[in-house]
Amino acid sequence: MKKLKYYTFSSLFLILGVHLSFSQKAFTKEVGLISDNDLYTSSYYDRYYTNGTFLYFRYASKNSSVKKIHEFQIGHMMYTPQFANSFFPEAVDRPYAGYLFAKYSHLFFSPKNYGLKSSLELGVLGPDARAEDMQNLIHQIYGFNPTTGWNYQISNTFGINMGLVFLKPFSKTSKKRMDFTSTTTLKLGTIFTELNTNIYARINLFSTLLNTYSNSTLFESNLNRIATSQKKELFIFIKPQIGYALHNATIQGSLFKYDSPITFGINSFIYELEFGLKYAIKRFDLSYSVIKYSRKTDAIEEKINTYGQIKIAYKLN
């Protein structure tokens, strides 16, 4: 009788274990919102790159020997002078500009310990991007006055941009406390043309090993077809970046026509420092970061400007 009970309970535990192992599903898809705003770092400043909103959907490829992640994104970016209410052109130290776009990206990870991300972006820069309406809506939410000066914004121009990002970790083995990864980014098109390179440093706040770069929220790569690959993360990151810009249509206007009321030349050498906190657990990815960047044109008085970024993402089976 005791043996019968033992075998019965053993069978039940075995069946339950098998059921649980099969009931665990991998998270293969993700929807998310990224919001940039200088109000996330200051309640006083509302200028230059003043707002960015990005909605995206990404998924991991099926039946692939290496990890591949596809992403579709809709984004809106908004730029204003130092003072959002600039009644006279003399007060405009950075052109008003709005950019609305749709983008497709493909992220690929090689067994040889590197990653490659390519993207194609189509959009419109100018009044058709409806940035004035968006800014007035944001000001209404925060209780600010409506803006003026958008009659000086960059004129309508078609946007087509291609991007390429090369990811390369400095270490081939997983680290427990800190690791470093470099990325090099090329943007080429009618809106932005520039080359950037940076170093990511992750500082782990968990006692376990840091996740590999191909399975980390740092590079938005923590989607998997295998349930056991899903791992939680909590880390601080720091990213210093240098770059060289050839064209920025939000400051210089269109490459093909010269009908914008106010434009400026750009600073070719650009610098940026980003730091923040990223957290990933089960279905959720959350992050907050601060970005400090050098002035993009000499017309801007302040040498360093700042904005904040918040990301919220939810994973699906």
N, C-alpha and C positions, 0 to 999 in steps of 0.2 A: 504494500500500500504506500509506504514511504517512497519507494522507488518510482511508483506511478506518479505521485505528487511531484517528485523532483523532475521527472521527465516532462510532466505537464507544464510546470512553471518555466522550465528551461526552454521548452518549445514556444511558450507565450512570449518570453523575453526575446528569443531569437526572431520571431515573427514581428514583434514590435520594433526591434532594432532595424530589421530590413525595411519595414514600412517607413520609419523615420528617415532612414538614409535615402530612400527613394522619394519621400515627400519633400525633402529639401530641394529647392529649385535654384538654379543659378539666376543671377540678375543680368539679363542680356540687353536691356534697354534702359534709357534714362531720359527724363524730361527735366529741364532746368531753366532758371532765371538768373541772369547776371545783371547787376545794377551798379553803375558808376555814378558818383556824384561828389562834388566838393563839399556838400553839406554833411557828408559822413565823417569829415575830419574837422569841419569848422561850421559854426552857425552864423558866421559873419561873411565869409567869402563866397561869392557866387559869380565865377568868372572863368574865361578861357575854355578849357575842356570842362564844361559845367555839368553834362549829363550824358550817360550812355545806358541804353536798355537793350538786352539781348535775350531772346527766347530761343531754346534749341531742343532738338530731339536727336539722340544718337543711339546706335545699336551695334552689337558685335556680330561679325559675319559668321555664317554657318559653314560647316564642312571645310574648314581651313586649317592647314597644318601650322600656321603662324597666326598671331592675333591681328585682326583687322577691325577697325572701328570706323563706322560711317556717321557723319553728322550733318544735319540740316539746321540752319540758323537764320533767324530774322533779326536784324539789328537797327538801331537808330542812335546816332551820335549828334551832339549839339555843342556848338562853340559860340562864345560871346566875348566881347571886350571886357576890360577890367570892371567897367560899370555897365550893368545890364540895361540901364536907361541912358543911352547916349543920343542926345537930341541933335548933336552937331557932328559932322564927319571928323573934325579935329579931335574929338573925344574917343574915337575908335582906335585903340592900339592893337587890336587883333580882330580880323573880319568876323562878322556874324556868319555862321554857316551851319547848315543841317545836312546830314547824310543818312539816307535810308537805303538798306541793302538786304539782299538774300545771299546766303553763302552755303556751299557744299564743301565738306572737308573729308579727307580719307587719311586715317592714321594707321601706319603699318609698323610692326615690330619684327626685327630680324633676329634669328637665332644667334647671330654674330654680335649681339649686344649693342645694337643701335636702333633708333626709331626714326621714321620719316613721315612727315605730315604734309600733304599737299591740299590746296584749296582753290576754289574759283568763286569769285564774288561779283554780283551784278547789282547795280543800284543807281540812285540819282542823288546828286548834290545840288542844293539850291532850294528855292521856294517850294518846289514840288515835294520836298521831304517833310514839309509841314512842321518845321522845328519851332516856329513862332507859336503855333497852337499848342504844341507840346510843352513849351516853357511856361506859357500862361496857365496851362492846366496844373503844372507842378507848383507854380507860385500860388495858385488858388488853394491847393491842398495845404501848403505851408503857411498861408496867410500873408503872402507877400503881394506887393503892388503889381499890376500888369506891366509888361515890358514894352519899351519903345526902341526904335532904332533898327528894326529888322528890314527896313527899306534899304539899308546899306549892305545887306547880306550878299554872299557869293551867288552869282547867277546860276541858273540851271545848267548842269552838264551831266552827261551820261557817265556812269561809273562802271568800269570793268577792271578787276584786280585779280592777280594770281599770287599765291603765296606758297612758300616752301620752308619747312622747319626741319632741321636735322638735330636729333637728340643723341647725346653720347655721354654715358656715365663714366666717371673717373675710376670707378672700382668695379671689378667683375664679381665680387662677393658681397653679400648683404651685410650691412653694418647695424650695430645696435643703437648707437647714440647719434651719429652724424654721418651724412654722406654728401657727395658733390656730383652734380651733373651739369654739363654744358649744353646750350642750345644755340644754334645759329639760324636766323630768320631772314629770308629774302621776300620783300614785297615789291611787286612790279605791276604798274597799271596807270590808269588815268587819274586816280585819286591819291594813292600813296606809292612812292617808289623809294625804298630805303633798304639798308642792310644793317642788321643788329646782331650782336653776340652777347651772351650773358653766362653767368654761373649761378646755378641753384644750389643753395645749402639747406638741407633738411636737418632739423634738430628734434629728435624723437622725444615725446612726452610719455610714451608707453615703455614698459620694461622688455617687450618683445622686440625682435628684429624689425627694422624698417622694411616696408614692402618694397619689392623690386620696382624699378621705374616703369616697367611695363604693366604694373598692376597697382597703380597709385593714383589717388585723387589729384596729386600734384600735376600730372600730365593728362588728367581726365581719361585714364586708361583702365579704371577698375570696373570694367564690365567683363563678364566671363561666361563661357558656356559650361563650365564645371563648377558645381556648387561649392566644393571645398576650397576653391581659389578665392572666395570672397573673404577679405580680411579687414578688420577695423583699423583705423589710423587716427592719430592725433599728433601733430607736429607743428613746430614753428618753421617758417621758411624765410630765407633772405635771398634776394635776387638783384645784384648790381648788373647794370647793362650799359653798353656803349653802342653807338650806331652812327651811320652816315646817311643822310637824306639827300635825295636828288630832286624830289618833287613832293609837295604837299598842297593839293588843290584846295583844301579848306583855308589856306592862307594866300596862295598864289593865284587861285582861280583855275579856269580850264586851260588845258594844254593847247587847245585848238582855236580858242576865241578869247578876246580881251574886252569883255563887256561887263565885268563886275565893277561896281562903283568904287570899292576900296580893296586893294590888294597890297601885300608886302612881300619882300624877299624873305627867304628862310635861312636859318642857321643850319649848315650842313652837318656839323658834329653835334650829336644829341646824347644826353646822358639821362639815366633813370635808375632809381632805387626803389624796389618793392619789397615789403616785408609784411608778414601776417601770420595767421593761424588757420590751419585746415583740419577738419574733423570729418571722418567717414565711419558710419556704423550702419550695418545692415542696408536698409533702403535709402538712407539719407546721406548726402554730402553737404556740409556747411563750411563756409569760409568767410573770413574778413581780412582785408589787406589795405595797406596804405601805400600809395604810389607817389613818389616825389620825382619830378622831371624838370630838366633844364628848359629854358625858354626857347620856343621854336622860331622866334623872330626877334630881331633887335628892337623892334617897336615896343615890345613888352618891357615894362620897367622892372618887374621882379625877375631875378635870375633863376629862382627855384619856385615851382608851384606844386600844389598837392591836391590829390583827390582820394576818395576811398572807394572800395569795391566790396560788394556783398554778393555771395552766391548761395543759392538754395537749389538743390537737386533731389529728385526722387527716382528711385530705380524700380523697374518693372521686370517681371519674369518673361 
